Amino acid sequence: MGRGKVELKRIENKINRQVTFSKRRLGLFKKAQELSVLCDAQVALIVSSSRGKVFDFASTNDVNEILNRYRQSCYSSQDNVAENETQNLYQEVSRLKVKYESLQRSQRHFLGEDLEKLRLKELENLEKQLDRTLSQARQRKTQMMLDQSEALHRKENDLEEIHKQLKSELEEREKHGDNDDDEALIQGRPGGEPTVAAGASHENISTKTRCANANQQEPTLHL
């Protein structure tokens, strides 16, 4: 019957912990020795106990020799990484430099400079590029002019609406002003409506006076 599974946790008993450490350490060193013999490998182990005591094992009987080889391998790997990064940066800088010089040449060609170095095919390509650029510039200019014209048209419509509103308000004010003048004229007569009645009475008196004068002028008949 096989052993049960051992739970891996810290051994609380101090004596048992020390005994287990010694047994496991010796077993680990034995496995390292077997690995070195079977596979012709150089193995180095360093173990530190809970008390700070250090134990080491080396298949070559010299731990420092294997550690130095390890350090050299690490430094060599780091140097290789740094060298690769430097090489990549150099290639990137070179690529950007070539692109920058190409853009400078294209700019000079667009300005009409250094054209004598171009072949016929290159001149034809340059002409096509200039035609496309000119066409796009004209299209953009036309669009901007249309946008400005539309904006001015909207502004003109707004001004016409404002003008109509102001004209309507002015006509309303003039209309109310004429009505006020008529009322003021009627209210400003002496005596108001009684003046008309007095004029009618005066006219009646004048009529009676004329009738009396006519009666006096008629001849009297004597019997």
C-alpha positions as a Python dict, from the first residue, in 0.01 Angstrom:
ca = {
    (1, 'M'): (0, 0, 0),
    (2, 'G'): (150, 330, -106),
    (3, 'R'): (206, 631, 109),
    (4, 'G'): (-52, 904, 118),
    (5, 'K'): (2, 1247, -31),
    (6, 'V'): (210, 1468, 195),
    (7, 'E'): (83, 1823, 236),
    (8, 'L'): (354, 2075, 166),
    (9, 'K'): (368, 2329, 447),
    (10, 'R'): (616, 2458, 700),
    (11, 'I'): (711, 2207, 965),
    (12, 'E'): (639, 2365, 1297),
    (13, 'N'): (852, 2129, 1510),
    (14, 'K'): (1207, 2263, 1510),
    (15, 'I'): (1382, 1926, 1542),
    (16, 'N'): (1172, 1764, 1273),
    (17, 'R'): (1234, 2064, 1049),
    (18, 'Q'): (1612, 2033, 1086),
    (19, 'V'): (1604, 1657, 1024),
    (20, 'T'): (1391, 1700, 715),
    (21, 'F'): (1621, 1976, 586),
    (22, 'S'): (1929, 1756, 620),
    (23, 'K'): (1764, 1458, 448),
    (24, 'R'): (1621, 1662, 162),
    (25, 'R'): (1946, 1850, 112),
    (26, 'L'): (2145, 1532, 81),
    (27, 'G'): (1884, 1387, -153),
    (28, 'L'): (1896, 1703, -370),
    (29, 'F'): (2276, 1689, -389),
    (30, 'K'): (2258, 1322, -482),
    (31, 'K'): (2014, 1396, -766),
    (32, 'A'): (2246, 1674, -888),
    (33, 'Q'): (2539, 1432, -888),
    (34, 'E'): (2339, 1179, -1085),
    (35, 'L'): (2237, 1447, -1338),
    (36, 'S'): (2601, 1546, -1382),
    (37, 'V'): (2718, 1190, -1437),
    (38, 'L'): (2437, 1072, -1659),
    (39, 'C'): (2420, 1380, -1882),
    (40, 'D'): (2780, 1502, -1860),
    (41, 'A'): (2653, 1835, -1727),
    (42, 'Q'): (2809, 2084, -1495),
    (43, 'V'): (2581, 2138, -1197),
    (44, 'A'): (2612, 2381, -910),
    (45, 'L'): (2376, 2409, -613),
    (46, 'I'): (2366, 2659, -329),
    (47, 'V'): (2136, 2601, -32),
    (48, 'S'): (2093, 2828, 271),
    (49, 'S'): (1929, 2700, 589),
    (50, 'S'): (1691, 2890, 815),
    (51, 'R'): (1987, 2958, 1048),
    (52, 'G'): (2183, 3122, 765),
    (53, 'K'): (2425, 2833, 709),
    (54, 'V'): (2519, 2789, 343),
    (55, 'F'): (2572, 2456, 171),
    (56, 'D'): (2697, 2415, -185),
    (57, 'F'): (2757, 2140, -439),
    (58, 'A'): (2947, 2148, -764),
    (59, 'S'): (3003, 1869, -1011),
    (60, 'T'): (3346, 2021, -1090),
    (61, 'N'): (3438, 2063, -723),
    (62, 'D'): (3447, 2441, -781),
    (63, 'V'): (3123, 2633, -751),
    (64, 'N'): (3286, 2964, -852),
    (65, 'E'): (3389, 2821, -1189),
    (66, 'I'): (3029, 2738, -1278),
    (67, 'L'): (2903, 3069, -1135),
    (68, 'N'): (3156, 3265, -1340),
    (69, 'R'): (3043, 3083, -1651),
    (70, 'Y'): (2684, 3172, -1559),
    (71, 'R'): (2773, 3539, -1515),
    (72, 'Q'): (2955, 3547, -1848),
    (73, 'S'): (2656, 3391, -2017),
    (74, 'C'): (2421, 3649, -1864),
    (75, 'Y'): (2646, 3940, -1957),
    (76, 'S'): (2689, 3802, -2307),
    (77, 'S'): (2311, 3777, -2346),
    (78, 'Q'): (2268, 4134, -2226),
    (79, 'D'): (2539, 4252, -2463),
    (80, 'N'): (2370, 4073, -2749),
    (81, 'V'): (2036, 4236, -2664),
    (82, 'A'): (2196, 4581, -2646),
    (83, 'E'): (2379, 4520, -2972),
    (84, 'N'): (2059, 4410, -3144),
    (85, 'E'): (1875, 4717, -3017),
    (86, 'T'): (2156, 4942, -3140),
    (87, 'Q'): (2151, 4773, -3480),
    (88, 'N'): (1773, 4817, -3505),
    (89, 'L'): (1798, 5184, -3412),
    (90, 'Y'): (2072, 5238, -3669),
    (91, 'Q'): (1861, 5074, -3940),
    (92, 'E'): (1559, 5286, -3843),
    (93, 'V'): (1765, 5605, -3853),
    (94, 'S'): (1904, 5510, -4192),
    (95, 'R'): (1555, 5441, -4327),
    (96, 'L'): (1424, 5775, -4200),
    (97, 'K'): (1725, 5955, -4345),
    (98, 'V'): (1663, 5805, -4689),
    (99, 'K'): (1294, 5898, -4670),
    (100, 'Y'): (1380, 6255, -4564),
    (101, 'E'): (1621, 6298, -4854),
    (102, 'S'): (1359, 6163, -5095),
    (103, 'L'): (1102, 6412, -4966),
    (104, 'Q'): (1350, 6696, -5004),
    (105, 'R'): (1417, 6599, -5366),
    (106, 'S'): (1044, 6580, -5438),
    (107, 'Q'): (993, 6923, -5286),
    (108, 'R'): (1269, 7073, -5501),
    (109, 'H'): (1117, 6912, -5809),
    (110, 'F'): (774, 7056, -5727),
    (111, 'L'): (940, 7397, -5703),
    (112, 'G'): (1098, 7350, -6045),
    (113, 'E'): (1451, 7289, -5917),
    (114, 'D'): (1701, 7017, -6019),
    (115, 'L'): (1482, 6911, -6312),
    (116, 'E'): (1781, 6857, -6540),
    (117, 'K'): (1865, 6538, -6347),
    (118, 'L'): (1528, 6377, -6419),
    (119, 'R'): (1457, 6137, -6701),
    (120, 'L'): (1161, 6170, -6937),
    (121, 'K'): (950, 5918, -6744),
    (122, 'E'): (1018, 6099, -6417),
    (123, 'L'): (924, 6431, -6575),
    (124, 'E'): (598, 6283, -6698),
    (125, 'N'): (518, 6152, -6349),
    (126, 'L'): (601, 6491, -6201),
    (127, 'E'): (370, 6660, -6452),
    (128, 'K'): (85, 6424, -6359),
    (129, 'Q'): (137, 6492, -5991),
    (130, 'L'): (133, 6866, -6051),
    (131, 'D'): (-187, 6834, -6257),
    (132, 'R'): (-356, 6638, -5977),
    (133, 'T'): (-240, 6890, -5720),
    (134, 'L'): (-363, 7182, -5931),
    (135, 'S'): (-699, 7012, -5988),
    (136, 'Q'): (-745, 6948, -5616),
    (137, 'A'): (-649, 7307, -5536),
    (138, 'R'): (-905, 7439, -5786),
    (139, 'Q'): (-1176, 7213, -5648),
    (140, 'R'): (-1102, 7330, -5298),
    (141, 'K'): (-1105, 7694, -5408),
    (142, 'T'): (-1440, 7648, -5586),
    (143, 'Q'): (-1590, 7481, -5281),
    (144, 'M'): (-1474, 7763, -5055),
    (145, 'M'): (-1620, 8024, -5291),
    (146, 'L'): (-1952, 7837, -5299),
    (147, 'D'): (-1956, 7820, -4920),
    (148, 'Q'): (-1887, 8193, -4893),
    (149, 'S'): (-2156, 8271, -5151),
    (150, 'E'): (-2409, 8060, -4962),
    (151, 'A'): (-2317, 8231, -4637),
    (152, 'L'): (-2361, 8576, -4797),
    (153, 'H'): (-2698, 8467, -4940),
    (154, 'R'): (-2818, 8357, -4596),
    (155, 'K'): (-2698, 8686, -4452),
    (156, 'E'): (-2883, 8877, -4724),
    (157, 'N'): (-3205, 8689, -4645),
    (158, 'D'): (-3165, 8767, -4277),
    (159, 'L'): (-3116, 9137, -4355),
    (160, 'E'): (-3427, 9139, -4574),
    (161, 'E'): (-3632, 8987, -4293),
    (162, 'I'): (-3500, 9247, -4050),
    (163, 'H'): (-3580, 9523, -4303),
    (164, 'K'): (-3938, 9396, -4342),
    (165, 'Q'): (-3989, 9385, -3967),
    (166, 'L'): (-3855, 9738, -3924),
    (167, 'K'): (-4071, 9867, -4209),
    (168, 'S'): (-4382, 9706, -4061),
    (169, 'E'): (-4311, 9855, -3719),
    (170, 'L'): (-4256, 10200, -3875),
    (171, 'E'): (-4589, 10185, -4062),
    (172, 'E'): (-4771, 10085, -3742),
    (173, 'R'): (-4616, 10375, -3558),
    (174, 'E'): (-4709, 10623, -3837),
    (175, 'K'): (-5068, 10492, -3837),
    (176, 'H'): (-5103, 10535, -3463),
    (177, 'G'): (-4945, 10879, -3490),
    (178, 'D'): (-5212, 11003, -3744),
    (179, 'N'): (-5497, 10882, -3520),
    (180, 'D'): (-5347, 11064, -3224),
    (181, 'D'): (-5324, 11388, -3429),
    (182, 'D'): (-5694, 11366, -3529),
    (183, 'E'): (-5804, 11314, -3170),
    (184, 'A'): (-5589, 11605, -3058),
    (185, 'L'): (-5743, 11830, -3327),
    (186, 'I'): (-6100, 11747, -3217),
    (187, 'Q'): (-6021, 11792, -2851),
    (188, 'G'): (-5840, 12120, -2916),
    (189, 'R'): (-6152, 12314, -3054),
    (190, 'P'): (-6302, 12588, -2818),
    (191, 'G'): (-6600, 12440, -2642),
    (192, 'G'): (-6591, 12118, -2837),
    (193, 'E'): (-6936, 12003, -2960),
    (194, 'P'): (-7124, 12299, -2792),
    (195, 'T'): (-6951, 12523, -3047),
    (196, 'V'): (-7147, 12353, -3323),
    (197, 'A'): (-7476, 12396, -3131),
    (198, 'A'): (-7402, 12765, -3065),
    (199, 'G'): (-7340, 12821, -3433),
    (200, 'A'): (-7678, 12658, -3512),
    (201, 'S'): (-7859, 12883, -3256),
    (202, 'H'): (-7693, 13190, -3402),
    (203, 'E'): (-7810, 13086, -3746),
    (204, 'N'): (-8171, 13043, -3617),
    (205, 'I'): (-8165, 13391, -3461),
    (206, 'S'): (-8048, 13543, -3789),
    (207, 'T'): (-8334, 13369, -3974),
    (208, 'K'): (-8597, 13504, -3730),
    (209, 'T'): (-8458, 13854, -3764),
    (210, 'R'): (-8484, 13841, -4141),
    (211, 'C'): (-8847, 13721, -4116),
    (212, 'A'): (-8939, 14010, -3884),
    (213, 'N'): (-8789, 14263, -4115),
    (214, 'A'): (-8985, 14120, -4405),
    (215, 'N'): (-9316, 14151, -4205),
    (216, 'Q'): (-9247, 14512, -4134),
    (217, 'Q'): (-9198, 14593, -4501),
    (218, 'E'): (-9536, 14444, -4609),
    (219, 'P'): (-9815, 14717, -4677),
    (220, 'T'): (-10098, 14749, -4421),
    (221, 'L'): (-10457, 14707, -4547),
    (222, 'H'): (-10704, 14968, -4400),
    (223, 'L'): (-11081, 14890, -4387),
}
